Amino acid sequence: MQKENRLRRLVLVSAVVAAGLATTPMAAHADGYDTPRSATATGAGSTYAAGYAAAEQRARAAVLAVGHDCDSGTYQTQSTYVSPGGGTWVFQSTHHAMCVD
């Protein structure tokens, strides 16, 4: 009996989560954010944080250059080079966002 109740709860929770995930993108599309955009850029800095931020800012700027208005989107950022002694940090970042066309 308890296994059956657990199974029912699991199915119910899974259905609720799936419904929530399925409706989330629809809300963004209703606001006019219906065009996916992405751009990849490289940024460098004298510290880890500065290089990381520079790469993300350049990727975001590239997306906004072709999209009129975009949501906050997501970033995928990775280190591509660190100079010996850590004086220069280079990152490559890809920004994905939904924009108004």
C-alpha positions in Angstrom: 0.0 0.0 0.0 2.8 2.5 0.9 4.6 1.7 -2.3 1.5 2.4 -4.3 1.1 5.8 -2.5 4.7 6.7 -3.1 4.4 5.8 -6.8 1.2 7.9 -7.1 3.0 10.9 -5.4 6.0 10.5 -7.7 3.8 10.4 -10.8 1.9 13.5 -9.6 5.0 15.5 -8.7 6.6 14.5 -12.0 3.5 15.7 -13.9 3.4 19.0 -12.1 7.1 19.6 -12.7 6.8 18.7 -16.4 3.8 21.0 -16.8 5.7 23.9 -15.1 8.7 23.4 -17.4 6.5 23.2 -20.5 4.7 26.4 -19.7 7.8 28.5 -18.7 9.0 29.2 -22.2 5.5 30.1 -23.3 5.4 33.0 -20.9 8.6 34.4 -22.4 7.2 34.0 -25.9 4.0 35.8 -24.9 6.0 38.9 -24.1 7.5 39.0 -27.6 10.8 37.3 -26.8 10.5 34.7 -29.5 13.8 34.8 -31.4 16.8 32.9 -30.0 20.1 34.6 -30.4 23.6 33.6 -29.4 27.1 34.9 -29.7 30.6 33.9 -28.7 33.3 36.3 -27.6 36.7 36.3 -26.0 37.7 38.6 -23.2 40.9 39.1 -21.2 41.9 40.6 -17.9 44.7 40.9 -15.4 42.7 38.8 -12.8 40.4 35.8 -13.1 37.3 37.9 -12.4 38.2 40.6 -14.8 38.8 38.2 -17.7 35.7 36.3 -16.9 33.5 39.5 -16.8 35.1 40.9 -20.0 34.2 37.7 -21.9 30.6 37.7 -20.7 30.2 41.4 -21.4 31.5 41.1 -24.9 29.3 38.1 -25.6 26.2 39.9 -24.3 27.1 43.0 -26.3 27.3 40.9 -29.5 23.8 39.4 -28.8 22.4 42.9 -28.2 24.0 44.2 -31.4 21.6 42.1 -33.5 18.6 41.8 -31.1 16.6 44.8 -30.3 15.7 43.7 -26.7 16.7 40.5 -25.1 16.1 38.6 -21.8 19.0 38.0 -19.4 19.8 34.6 -21.0 22.5 32.2 -20.0 26.3 32.1 -20.3 28.7 29.3 -21.0 32.2 30.5 -20.1 35.5 28.7 -20.1 39.1 29.6 -19.5 41.2 29.4 -22.7 44.6 30.8 -21.5 46.3 31.8 -18.3 49.8 33.3 -18.6 52.6 31.9 -16.4 52.4 33.7 -13.1 48.7 34.5 -13.7 49.1 38.0 -15.1 46.7 37.5 -17.9 43.5 35.5 -17.9 41.6 34.8 -21.2 38.1 33.4 -21.4 35.7 32.5 -24.1 32.0 33.0 -23.4 28.9 32.1 -25.3 25.7 34.0 -24.5 22.3 32.5 -25.3 19.2 34.7 -25.0 15.6 35.1 -26.3 15.1 38.4 -28.1 12.4 40.5 -29.7 12.9 40.4 -33.4 
